[in-house]
Amino acid sequence: MKKINYKTKYKEQLKQNLENFNIKDKKNFKKN
């Protein structure tokens, strides 16, 4: 149970990081 929760939490964190990175990327792209 704990392992599954940890994996899910980790996946969500990765997803969030990806989304944040994409947003930063788009902003940088607009600047250029």
PDB file of N, CA, C and O in Angstrom:
ATOM      1  N   MET A   1       0.840  -1.204   0.000  1.00  0.00           N
ATOM      2  CA  MET A   1       0.000   0.000   0.000  1.00  0.00           C
ATOM      3  C   MET A   1       0.879   1.260   0.000  1.00  0.00           C
ATOM      4  O   MET A   1       0.689   2.158  -0.821  1.00  0.00           O
ATOM      5  N   LYS A   2       1.822   1.314   0.911  1.00  0.00           N
ATOM      6  CA  LYS A   2       2.685   2.503   0.977  1.00  0.00           C
ATOM      7  C   LYS A   2       3.483   2.663  -0.317  1.00  0.00           C
ATOM      8  O   LYS A   2       3.635   3.772  -0.829  1.00  0.00           O
ATOM      9  N   LYS A   3       3.983   1.557  -0.833  1.00  0.00           N
ATOM     10  CA  LYS A   3       4.770   1.628  -2.070  1.00  0.00           C
ATOM     11  C   LYS A   3       3.933   2.200  -3.210  1.00  0.00           C
ATOM     12  O   LYS A   3       4.397   3.050  -3.969  1.00  0.00           O
ATOM     13  N   ILE A   4       2.702   1.727  -3.320  1.00  0.00           N
ATOM     14  CA  ILE A   4       1.822   2.212  -4.397  1.00  0.00           C
ATOM     15  C   ILE A   4       1.586   3.712  -4.230  1.00  0.00           C
ATOM     16  O   ILE A   4       1.663   4.472  -5.196  1.00  0.00           O
ATOM     17  N   ASN A   5       1.298   4.129  -3.002  1.00  0.00           N
ATOM     18  CA  ASN A   5       1.056   5.550  -2.759  1.00  0.00           C
ATOM     19  C   ASN A   5       2.293   6.355  -3.129  1.00  0.00           C
ATOM     20  O   ASN A   5       2.190   7.425  -3.728  1.00  0.00           O
ATOM     21  N   TYR A   6       3.455   5.839  -2.773  1.00  0.00           N
ATOM     22  CA  TYR A   6       4.706   6.540  -3.069  1.00  0.00           C
ATOM     23  C   TYR A   6       4.907   6.666  -4.577  1.00  0.00           C
ATOM     24  O   TYR A   6       5.270   7.727  -5.083  1.00  0.00           O
ATOM     25  N   LYS A   7       4.667   5.573  -5.275  1.00  0.00           N
ATOM     26  CA  LYS A   7       4.822   5.604  -6.743  1.00  0.00           C
ATOM     27  C   LYS A   7       3.867   6.614  -7.365  1.00  0.00           C
ATOM     28  O   LYS A   7       4.257   7.400  -8.228  1.00  0.00           O
ATOM     29  N   THR A   8       2.626   6.586  -6.925  1.00  0.00           N
ATOM     30  CA  THR A   8       1.633   7.516  -7.484  1.00  0.00           C
ATOM     31  C   THR A   8       2.055   8.949  -7.200  1.00  0.00           C
ATOM     32  O   THR A   8       2.003   9.810  -8.078  1.00  0.00           O
ATOM     33  N   LYS A   9       2.471   9.194  -5.973  1.00  0.00           N
ATOM     34  CA  LYS A   9       2.901  10.538  -5.583  1.00  0.00           C
ATOM     35  C   LYS A   9       4.086  10.959  -6.460  1.00  0.00           C
ATOM     36  O   LYS A   9       4.139  12.088  -6.946  1.00  0.00           O
ATOM     37  N   TYR A  10       5.027  10.043  -6.654  1.00  0.00           N
ATOM     38  CA  TYR A  10       6.219  10.329  -7.455  1.00  0.00           C
ATOM     39  C   TYR A  10       5.841  10.647  -8.897  1.00  0.00           C
ATOM     40  O   TYR A  10       6.366  11.583  -9.500  1.00  0.00           O
ATOM     41  N   LYS A  11       4.928   9.859  -9.436  1.00  0.00           N
ATOM     42  CA  LYS A  11       4.485  10.097 -10.826  1.00  0.00           C
ATOM     43  C   LYS A  11       3.827  11.465 -10.940  1.00  0.00           C
ATOM     44  O   LYS A  11       4.087  12.200 -11.893  1.00  0.00           O
ATOM     45  N   GLU A  12       2.983  11.812  -9.983  1.00  0.00           N
ATOM     46  CA  GLU A  12       2.303  13.116 -10.029  1.00  0.00           C
ATOM     47  C   GLU A  12       3.328  14.235  -9.937  1.00  0.00           C
ATOM     48  O   GLU A  12       3.203  15.258 -10.610  1.00  0.00           O
ATOM     49  N   GLN A  13       4.342  14.039  -9.102  1.00  0.00           N
ATOM     50  CA  GLN A  13       5.387  15.056  -8.947  1.00  0.00           C
ATOM     51  C   GLN A  13       6.122  15.236 -10.277  1.00  0.00           C
ATOM     52  O   GLN A  13       6.373  16.361 -10.709  1.00  0.00           O
ATOM     53  N   LEU A  14       6.461  14.122 -10.917  1.00  0.00           N
ATOM     54  CA  LEU A  14       7.145  14.183 -12.211  1.00  0.00           C
ATOM     55  C   LEU A  14       6.280  14.914 -13.223  1.00  0.00           C
ATOM     56  O   LEU A  14       6.763  15.761 -13.975  1.00  0.00           O
ATOM     57  N   LYS A  15       5.001  14.580 -13.233  1.00  0.00           N
ATOM     58  CA  LYS A  15       4.068  15.209 -14.175  1.00  0.00           C
ATOM     59  C   LYS A  15       4.034  16.715 -13.940  1.00  0.00           C
ATOM     60  O   LYS A  15       4.072  17.500 -14.888  1.00  0.00           O
ATOM     61  N   GLN A  16       3.962  17.110 -12.679  1.00  0.00           N
ATOM     62  CA  GLN A  16       3.929  18.539 -12.344  1.00  0.00           C
ATOM     63  C   GLN A  16       5.208  19.213 -12.814  1.00  0.00           C
ATOM     64  O   GLN A  16       5.168  20.293 -13.403  1.00  0.00           O
ATOM     65  N   ASN A  17       6.340  18.576 -12.553  1.00  0.00           N
ATOM     66  CA  ASN A  17       7.620  19.150 -12.970  1.00  0.00           C
ATOM     67  C   ASN A  17       7.652  19.327 -14.482  1.00  0.00           C
ATOM     68  O   ASN A  17       8.121  20.348 -14.983  1.00  0.00           O
ATOM     69  N   LEU A  18       7.155  18.336 -15.203  1.00  0.00           N
ATOM     70  CA  LEU A  18       7.119  18.412 -16.666  1.00  0.00           C
ATOM     71  C   LEU A  18       6.268  19.588 -17.107  1.00  0.00           C
ATOM     72  O   LEU A  18       6.667  20.353 -17.985  1.00  0.00           O
ATOM     73  N   GLU A  19       5.099  19.735 -16.504  1.00  0.00           N
ATOM     74  CA  GLU A  19       4.197  20.834 -16.873  1.00  0.00           C
ATOM     75  C   GLU A  19       4.859  22.174 -16.583  1.00  0.00           C
ATOM     76  O   GLU A  19       4.796  23.090 -17.403  1.00  0.00           O
ATOM     77  N   ASN A  20       5.489  22.292 -15.427  1.00  0.00           N
ATOM     78  CA  ASN A  20       6.166  23.545 -15.076  1.00  0.00           C
ATOM     79  C   ASN A  20       7.276  23.833 -16.079  1.00  0.00           C
ATOM     80  O   ASN A  20       7.455  24.975 -16.504  1.00  0.00           O
ATOM     81  N   PHE A  21       8.016  22.802 -16.454  1.00  0.00           N
ATOM     82  CA  PHE A  21       9.106  22.967 -17.409  1.00  0.00           C
ATOM     83  C   PHE A  21       8.564  23.416 -18.764  1.00  0.00           C
ATOM     84  O   PHE A  21       9.142  24.287 -19.414  1.00  0.00           O
ATOM     85  N   ASN A  22       7.455  22.817 -19.181  1.00  0.00           N
ATOM     86  CA  ASN A  22       6.843  23.190 -20.464  1.00  0.00           C
ATOM     87  C   ASN A  22       6.404  24.643 -20.439  1.00  0.00           C
ATOM     88  O   ASN A  22       6.581  25.364 -21.421  1.00  0.00           O
ATOM     89  N   ILE A  23       5.837  25.076 -19.331  1.00  0.00           N
ATOM     90  CA  ILE A  23       5.382  26.473 -19.219  1.00  0.00           C
ATOM     91  C   ILE A  23       6.587  27.401 -19.324  1.00  0.00           C
ATOM     92  O   ILE A  23       6.545  28.390 -20.056  1.00  0.00           O
ATOM     93  N   LYS A  24       7.653  27.094 -18.604  1.00  0.00           N
ATOM     94  CA  LYS A  24       8.867  27.923 -18.660  1.00  0.00           C
ATOM     95  C   LYS A  24       9.403  27.932 -20.084  1.00  0.00           C
ATOM     96  O   LYS A  24       9.805  28.974 -20.602  1.00  0.00           O
ATOM     97  N   ASP A  25       9.404  26.763 -20.707  1.00  0.00           N
ATOM     98  CA  ASP A  25       9.895  26.633 -22.076  1.00  0.00           C
ATOM     99  C   ASP A  25       9.110  27.545 -23.010  1.00  0.00           C
ATOM    100  O   ASP A  25       9.696  28.259 -23.824  1.00  0.00           O
ATOM    101  N   LYS A  26       7.797  27.521 -22.894  1.00  0.00           N
ATOM    102  CA  LYS A  26       6.945  28.346 -23.772  1.00  0.00           C
ATOM    103  C   LYS A  26       7.243  29.824 -23.546  1.00  0.00           C
ATOM    104  O   LYS A  26       7.320  30.595 -24.503  1.00  0.00           O
ATOM    105  N   LYS A  27       7.413  30.224 -22.280  1.00  0.00           N
ATOM    106  CA  LYS A  27       7.703  31.631 -21.981  1.00  0.00           C
ATOM    107  C   LYS A  27       9.030  32.027 -22.625  1.00  0.00           C
ATOM    108  O   LYS A  27       9.142  33.087 -23.241  1.00  0.00           O
ATOM    109  N   ASN A  28      10.029  31.166 -22.475  1.00  0.00           N
ATOM    110  CA  ASN A  28      11.337  31.459 -23.064  1.00  0.00           C
ATOM    111  C   ASN A  28      11.226  31.525 -24.586  1.00  0.00           C
ATOM    112  O   ASN A  28      11.855  32.359 -25.240  1.00  0.00           O
ATOM    113  N   PHE A  29      10.421  30.637 -25.121  1.00  0.00           N
ATOM    114  CA  PHE A  29      10.252  30.597 -26.578  1.00  0.00           C
ATOM    115  C   PHE A  29       9.614  31.896 -27.074  1.00  0.00           C
ATOM    116  O   PHE A  29      10.006  32.428 -28.113  1.00  0.00           O
ATOM    117  N   LYS A  30       8.637  32.398 -26.333  1.00  0.00           N
ATOM    118  CA  LYS A  30       7.965  33.647 -26.726  1.00  0.00           C
ATOM    119  C   LYS A  30       8.953  34.811 -26.679  1.00  0.00           C
ATOM    120  O   LYS A  30       8.920  35.695 -27.535  1.00  0.00           O
ATOM    121  N   LYS A  31       9.824  34.807 -25.683  1.00  0.00           N
ATOM    122  CA  LYS A  31      10.818  35.890 -25.557  1.00  0.00           C
ATOM    123  C   LYS A  31      11.703  35.925 -26.798  1.00  0.00           C
ATOM    124  O   LYS A  31      11.998  36.990 -27.341  1.00  0.00           O
ATOM    125  N   ASN A  32      12.117  34.748 -27.232  1.00  0.00           N
ATOM    126  CA  ASN A  32      12.981  34.690 -28.416  1.00  0.00           C
ATOM    127  C   ASN A  32      12.102  34.842 -29.639  1.00  0.00           C
ATOM    128  O   ASN A  32      12.602  34.825 -30.764  1.00  0.00           O
TER     129      ASN A  32
END
